[in-house]
Amino acid sequence: MKNCLSFGLFLIIACGLYACSSSTKSSNSNQSDSTSVQNAQKDSLSDELQKQEVKLPPPYDTKSVMHFSKAVEWPEGLKPTAPEGFVVSKFASNLQNPRWVYALPNGDVLVAETKKEEKGLMKVAAKVTGIGKTHNQNTINLNRISLFRDTNKDAQPDLQTVFLENLNLPFGMLLLNNYFYVANTDAVWQFPYKEGETAITAKGKRLVSLPTEGRHWTRSLIANAEGTKIYIGVGSSSNVAENGIINETNRACILEMNPDGSNLHIYADGLRNPVGMDWFPGTSTLWAAVNERDELGDELVPDYLTSVKPGGFYGWPYSYFGQHEDPRIKEKDKHPDLVKKAIVPDVPLGAHTASLGLAFYTKKVFPEKYHNGAFIGQHGSWNRSTFSGYQVAFVPFHGKNPGKPEPFLTGFIKDEKKREVYGRPVGVVTLADGSLLVADDVGNTIWRVAYSTK
């Protein structure tokens, strides 16, 4: 009987591993160097933002449920739906779990084809609970980055190559000072890069090691405008530090380092799973799309988009959306000092939407309402009685103040009653021609969204 209970508990824990949805950490959260703090304070938006009113239900107002989707193939000719005036097309297809996209200055598009594959008991748990069906069963983890080039400028790539391979769950990509950086799940690597090359064969250098195991294996990358700092988004290893805060060292945070890997430290803390990162146009204020915690009910806790203050603490695991204390934190583990200073996020994005990708629209091709607004890839999650996410959302900005999120690219859900979905958006990026690319990992497709006045 004891073994049965243990395995049942194991299945519950295993389900959480798929959600995309301290005293030690508090001392680290103030380690941002003075230069970063000063740069961000020059044009910080946070103090000027009009915070959106958020009314949250009490914890456990509804039961925590497991509501897994089942991935099915896109029918030939069917595409996601965008607002009137926009045209959606396939930029690339027949990929193997494309999670993240990155545009090089010369117009080449890089795609990280990567998938965490469970083994042993974890694989059994995925099958028993149904978690495994949320992913495309016909794909494998290629652990590679592919390059796509449009040589004749017809908005369709006519060259595809393997840009970099033999990686370990690659995700974040960055070109800086003639070096190409890759954030594997366990380390950031640096490779020499020559403009126009279609494959990197040079030996790379491991710059910094990153914590692994548990939930949230993705590691995102972005550099500041000056090219003097690199930021790494690292998610938590757990839902709410149930395995001990000591196991969350350098996790649930955004790390900052020099381009050579030196001076690695926490830039901002208490961010359960900060994946998408981008700079608000024309400023040095970093924004992030963050996945919040699970198992408190249908409407808790909303994922969010927020500006990120250097040295800021955003609540995880002790509280959410400011000073809402998590009831699961044991008395001996509570940190009222951290709860008191927890920063309220700027924009709620809905509970269990698994908001991952983030790109501010800096071009002028889309209608004016989209200028300087944020596109967010919402992967969709499992911990809500009805589906949420499974779309690209858009957050308009009025000057420096964000409006309410609205659907932009939809049609990824086939039949909710049958729990069937065609795709799950992840990474988003804008190209030089003003179009938007969306990585659909379950659909094995990169979608292109363009605007047409015809």
Secondary structure, DSSP 8 states (H G I E B T S, - for coil): -HHHHHHHHHHHHHHHHT----HHHHHHTT---HHHHHHHHHS-SGGG----------TTSS-------EE----TT---B--TTEEEEEEE-S-S-EEEEEE-TTS-EEEEE------HHHHHHHHHHSGGGGS-TT-----EEEEEE-SS-SSS--EEEEEE-S-SS--EEEEETTEEEEE-SSEEEEEE--TT-S---S--EEEEE---SSS---EEEEE-TTSS-EEEEE--SSSSSTT-GGGGTT-SEEEEE-TTS-S-EEEEE--SEEEEEEE-TTS--EEEEEE---SS-TT-SEEEEEEE-TT-B--TTTEETTTEE-TTS-GGG--HHHHHH----SEEEEET--EEEEEE---SSS-GGGTT-EEEEE---SSSSS----EEEEE-EETTEE---EEEEB--EEEGGGTEES--EEEEEE-TTS-EEEEETTTTEEEEEEE---
